[in-house]
Amino acid sequence: MARALPVNRWLTAGAGLCIGLLVAVPVLISAALYGADLSAFSASALQRFVATPGLLQSLSYSLVLAVVAPLLACYVALAFSLYRPNRLLGWLSPFLSIPHLAFAVGVVFLFSPTGWWVRALYGLFGVFESPPSSALLADRSLWTLLWVLVLKEIPFLLLMTQSALTQIPAQRYLQVGQTLGHSRIASWWQLVVPELLIRLRLPMAAVIVYTLSVVDVPLLIGPNLPGVWAQQVFQWQQDFQPGAQQSAVLGGLVLLLLAALLLWLNRQHERAYSALLRWRRQSDRPLTRWMARIGAALQTATRLWLPLMILVSAGVIAALLVWSFASGWFYPALLPEAFNLSTWRSEWEFLAPLLWQTLSLALVSATLGLAAALLCLEWQARREHYWPQWWLLLGLLLPQLPLVMGWQFGLSLFHRDPHWGWVLWSHSVFTFPYAYLVLNGDYRRFNRRWLLVSQSLGHSALKSWCRVLVPILRQPMMYAWVIAFSVSVALYLPTQLLGAGRVVTITTEAVNIGSGGDRRLLGLYALWQMLLPLTALIIAALASGRRRANL
Amino acid sequence: MFRFSLRRRFNGAVIALLALVAGSAQAEDDWSQVLEQARGETVYFYAWGGSDSVNRYLRWADGELRSRYGVTLQHVKVSDIAQAVHRLRTDKDAGRTQGGAIDLLWINGENFHALKRDQLLEPELLSAVPNHTQLLTDKLPLQSDFGVPVDGLEVPWGMGQFNMIARENTFSNEKVTPQQLLQYAREHPGRLSYPKPPDFIGTTFLKSLLQALAGNDERLYQPATDKAAAELLPELWAYLDKLHPLLWEKGETFPQSSAQQLQWLADGQLHVAFSFNPQEMAAKVKAGRLPASVSQHYFSQGAITNSHYLAVPRNASHKAAAKVAINFLISEPAQQRKADTEHWGDPAVIELPDAPALLPTAPELHASWQSLLEDEWLARYQ
């Protein structure tokens, strides 16, 4: 087959530059510094590290979290995808854009022992005159952390499942299964899901590594005696006690090993699933009735996910809004004594520059990330040769903390002060792989003959690309941009470590305020952290809608 | 003999007076130079950012410094000032003796101890700011920071007193003993907790308990020795072993900070919260963040009292502006506003008209006990 479009020099240079700056350099810097640090290790440092109080418990927290949360989210997403409600994608995008942190703050406002849920029970039935000692979710616990992460990861995995479903003839599989006498549900789980799991390998890897290395959310709602492993490493990193730095480096190394182990397990996931199916088929015994019932009930229960998520998200927004306007609000009052604008009025002056800072970082880094993803995809498409994906997605597959620690050390080695530019670069390192991951499936499936047709009509390569490919792939591009935008808004570690308090975004400030405990301020900041990506989403939707109307 | 001595005294006095006049003229000259140099500079002030009243106060100070001296005060919020200490150490290892990122620090205790030991602080800072003459050095314990002499390396900024804020009917008396606390925990399981050490308020809670349980043993005020630790600490751990199962979440998780503890007190999840600011309760009630029915308490041996300080790193980039900021922060208008419960409510370090009386004081432990307590606590309970 003839090449659709020639590989031109500029494209090669551009793609090379993107990969160099956004994949190779960041990884190599950290690797080099790690190598240097580790070569200077002493036995006493190792001893101190091993003697860390709560070491094993902390590690096991992280392992449990990074295994259970992604798996739960994955299976809910798979089960839910069977129904494919109309306009699911339309519903997904707002959920996707909600930052984890704001969501966590809101969920705690709703379900903690003094949250709205308990207050409502008091209002209705007069129970819990003083707050119960345990409720659905404690203010801080592994359980709370787990649920927040599960709920928040489902939309992303759903989006990726939808994308994977367009790559396989799922409906035909279902029909075949049903003609062979299986139920629709059974055909889904036995024929479609194994195929989906293979295609979900990379998104799952991204979710697993995120869960393993996230720091800001556990800082706010996670357990702290001990905390999850990433939190422990972060604390060492911030500590000045002799030896803390060495422990941080070793801790980062352990984080990398955990990630490697979990990614290996992730690779075994689809095999284990197929093996399970084979074993079931061979064992020849039908499912016991109660097991079948439980399965069917669970399957049906996932139907509730969408209404539940809508309800929770609306509740989250309402709780954040009400807190930001509250004055004097004590348990068990359902609503504050009075509403006023004082928090907004007194904070706005300081919030506004933060919002600009966050917005400018997110706009530029999301656009850079998307452009880099497009460059790399187009270059590969023209060469008709694709690199192994994990290679380009290294930014997502390596735990954030050791990576960013390496950059920070590099900067201080060269006497570089915290600067907007460094933070922007660090954001782009993460917006690029997300944009790439979201765009990848649709981009590759795009029928490049259209470009050839356009060129044969006399258009230039660039013009054909802009006039033919862009309109067709507008929606995935929009998703990629919005996700990259929300990733940048929500990035905590790179902003905190490279910005060092000088470059501050709504997210670093929200974590700061979270440690101060003022719910009204936290409500206001979390609300804005949530509103920024939503605004971006609306703008993107409007822009693409208008273009569509014009066509 | 008498006359001779009188004359000598007179001569001495004249010389001293002359020297004083000349010296103060010299000092004034120096200071106007500092002011000149500072104009247009930005001070990067690394300070704990976990309290919105402090943050708001610093925003006000920024406005004042801009309009009075053309100096911008940029509050770099850190969740623990140890991060700044870490940064200075990294600078030192990288051989960065100038052009550092930090101009001004808010510190005390072990952080000061560490920076002093490593000689990372600007010397003779105290005498370099003219307003240091206003400081109540005679009345307040400002000369030593957690048992470590200040030596002019830092300038007192405010005072802290460890106190408890309780919901009504929690304690019958203003003074509370560890036994009463334990008794309350038995009667109301799950309603007490404390900020997780090494949060400094959590650690001060441990210190207060230790003070009470060890009967104010004088070894607590000297550098900690293994022997003293082995003799004094077991009683504290025995007490905590009894207390922890009765705490919030059975002592398996703790509030991350005193601010979180205060929020949970406001929610009614906890019945007691701690503070290092004797005016915090009044300020929070005024701001509608705590119900009006709460009351203030302190441990029966007195409230552990210490001071907090401002210091300038040796490698700071804007030393002149940092000194101007310090001089303003210990001036009367700034201290007055800081002491006002409408704003922050932190006790002043200079004489103010109608300043509220401090709580009965108990001395701060020697700085070396801090990390000892924290490390042992983590080893036992984490």
Chai-1 contact restraints between the chains, C-beta under 6 A:
chainA,res_idxA,chainB,res_idxB,connection_type,confidence,min_distance_angstrom,max_distance_angstrom,comment,restraint_id
A,P53,B,L378,contact,1.0,0.0,6.0,A-B,restraint_1
A,P53,B,A379,contact,1.0,0.0,6.0,A-B,restraint_2
A,P53,B,Q382,contact,1.0,0.0,6.0,A-B,restraint_3
A,G54,B,Q382,contact,1.0,0.0,6.0,A-B,restraint_4
A,P113,B,Q269,contact,1.0,0.0,6.0,A-B,restraint_5
A,T114,B,D267,contact,1.0,0.0,6.0,A-B,restraint_6
A,T114,B,Q269,contact,1.0,0.0,6.0,A-B,restraint_7
A,S130,B,G268,contact,1.0,0.0,6.0,A-B,restraint_8
A,P131,B,G268,contact,1.0,0.0,6.0,A-B,restraint_9
A,P131,B,Q269,contact,1.0,0.0,6.0,A-B,restraint_10
A,S133,B,G190,contact,1.0,0.0,6.0,A-B,restraint_11
A,R140,B,T253,contact,1.0,0.0,6.0,A-B,restraint_12
A,P223,B,T253,contact,1.0,0.0,6.0,A-B,restraint_13
A,N224,B,K196,contact,1.0,0.0,6.0,A-B,restraint_14
A,N224,B,T253,contact,1.0,0.0,6.0,A-B,restraint_15
A,N224,B,Q256,contact,1.0,0.0,6.0,A-B,restraint_16
A,L225,B,T253,contact,1.0,0.0,6.0,A-B,restraint_17
A,L225,B,Q382,contact,1.0,0.0,6.0,A-B,restraint_18
A,P226,B,Q382,contact,1.0,0.0,6.0,A-B,restraint_19
A,Q238,B,Q83,contact,1.0,0.0,6.0,A-B,restraint_20
A,D239,B,A82,contact,1.0,0.0,6.0,A-B,restraint_21
A,F240,B,A82,contact,1.0,0.0,6.0,A-B,restraint_22
A,F240,B,V85,contact,1.0,0.0,6.0,A-B,restraint_23
A,F240,B,H86,contact,1.0,0.0,6.0,A-B,restraint_24
A,F240,B,R89,contact,1.0,0.0,6.0,A-B,restraint_25
A,S327,B,G288,contact,1.0,0.0,6.0,A-B,restraint_26
A,G328,B,G288,contact,1.0,0.0,6.0,A-B,restraint_27
A,F330,B,P291,contact,1.0,0.0,6.0,A-B,restraint_28
A,Y331,B,D267,contact,1.0,0.0,6.0,A-B,restraint_29
A,Y331,B,G268,contact,1.0,0.0,6.0,A-B,restraint_30
A,S412,B,T90,contact,1.0,0.0,6.0,A-B,restraint_31
A,S412,B,A94,contact,1.0,0.0,6.0,A-B,restraint_32
A,H415,B,R96,contact,1.0,0.0,6.0,A-B,restraint_33
A,D417,B,A101,contact,1.0,0.0,6.0,A-B,restraint_34
A,G501,B,V76,contact,1.0,0.0,6.0,A-B,restraint_35
A,G501,B,K77,contact,1.0,0.0,6.0,A-B,restraint_36
A,N512,B,G49,contact,1.0,0.0,6.0,A-B,restraint_37
A,N512,B,K77,contact,1.0,0.0,6.0,A-B,restraint_38
A,S515,B,G50,contact,1.0,0.0,6.0,A-B,restraint_39
A,S515,B,S79,contact,1.0,0.0,6.0,A-B,restraint_40
A,S515,B,S257,contact,1.0,0.0,6.0,A-B,restraint_41
A,G516,B,G50,contact,1.0,0.0,6.0,A-B,restraint_42
A,G516,B,S51,contact,1.0,0.0,6.0,A-B,restraint_43
A,G516,B,D52,contact,1.0,0.0,6.0,A-B,restraint_44
A,G516,B,A259,contact,1.0,0.0,6.0,A-B,restraint_45
A,G517,B,A259,contact,1.0,0.0,6.0,A-B,restraint_46
A,G517,B,Q260,contact,1.0,0.0,6.0,A-B,restraint_47
A,G517,B,Q263,contact,1.0,0.0,6.0,A-B,restraint_48
A,D518,B,D52,contact,1.0,0.0,6.0,A-B,restraint_49
A,L521,B,D52,contact,1.0,0.0,6.0,A-B,restraint_50
